[in-house]
Amino acid sequence: MTIDDLRQAYRTLFDSADGKIVLDDMGLRFHMKSSTYVPDSNEAAFREGQRSVLLFLHNMLADQPEREDIANDE
């Protein structure tokens, strides 16, 4: 499986109506658009870990710009 195949699998899952509902719910629950800061550093690290999963999901769902083949530039 290539990274493109994996990205497509994520898109198939989260582009459905239910997938969008779940992703939005996860964003609210796991601090996608809110601060993860709390005075307890262990809790703050835990919240940042939750948020990092959502950032990964959004990265997998984002359109990736076309990259030029570096070998062709030589």
C-alpha positions as CSV (number, residue, x, y, z in Angstrom):
1,M,0.0,0.0,0.0
2,T,1.3,3.4,-0.9
3,I,0.9,6.6,1.0
4,D,-1.6,7.7,-1.7
5,D,-3.6,4.6,-1.2
6,L,-3.6,5.2,2.6
7,R,-4.7,8.8,2.1
8,Q,-7.5,7.7,-0.1
9,A,-8.7,5.2,2.5
10,Y,-8.8,8.0,5.1
11,R,-10.7,10.2,2.7
12,T,-13.2,7.4,1.9
13,L,-13.9,7.0,5.6
14,F,-14.0,10.6,6.7
15,D,-15.7,12.1,3.6
16,S,-18.9,10.2,4.3
17,A,-21.7,12.0,6.2
18,D,-21.0,9.9,9.3
19,G,-17.3,10.4,9.0
20,K,-17.7,14.2,9.0
21,I,-19.9,14.0,12.1
22,V,-17.4,11.9,13.9
23,L,-14.4,14.1,12.9
24,D,-16.2,17.2,14.0
25,D,-17.1,15.6,17.3
26,M,-13.5,14.5,17.8
27,G,-12.4,18.1,17.1
28,L,-14.6,19.4,19.8
29,R,-13.7,16.7,22.3
30,F,-10.0,16.7,21.7
31,H,-9.0,20.4,21.5
32,M,-8.6,20.9,17.8
33,K,-9.5,24.5,18.0
34,S,-9.0,25.3,21.6
35,S,-6.1,25.6,23.9
36,T,-4.6,22.5,25.5
37,Y,-3.1,24.5,28.3
38,V,-3.9,23.6,31.9
39,P,-1.7,24.2,34.9
40,D,-1.1,20.4,35.4
41,S,1.7,19.6,32.9
42,N,0.7,15.9,32.7
43,E,-2.8,16.8,31.8
44,A,-1.6,19.4,29.2
45,A,0.7,16.8,27.6
46,F,-2.2,14.3,27.5
47,R,-4.5,16.9,25.8
48,E,-1.7,17.8,23.3
49,G,-1.4,14.1,22.5
50,Q,-5.1,13.9,21.7
51,R,-4.8,17.0,19.6
52,S,-1.9,15.6,17.6
53,V,-4.0,12.7,16.5
54,L,-6.5,15.1,15.0
55,L,-3.8,17.1,13.3
56,F,-2.5,13.8,11.8
57,L,-6.1,13.0,10.5
58,H,-6.5,16.4,9.0
59,N,-3.1,16.2,7.4
60,M,-4.0,12.8,5.8
61,L,-7.3,14.4,4.5
62,A,-5.7,17.5,3.1
63,D,-4.9,17.9,-0.6
64,Q,-1.1,17.5,-1.1
65,P,0.5,19.8,-3.6
66,E,2.1,18.2,-6.6
67,R,5.8,17.8,-6.0
68,E,8.3,18.0,-8.8
69,D,10.7,15.0,-9.1
70,I,14.0,16.3,-7.7
71,A,15.9,13.8,-9.9
72,N,14.6,15.5,-13.0
73,D,16.2,18.8,-12.0
74,E,19.7,17.3,-12.3
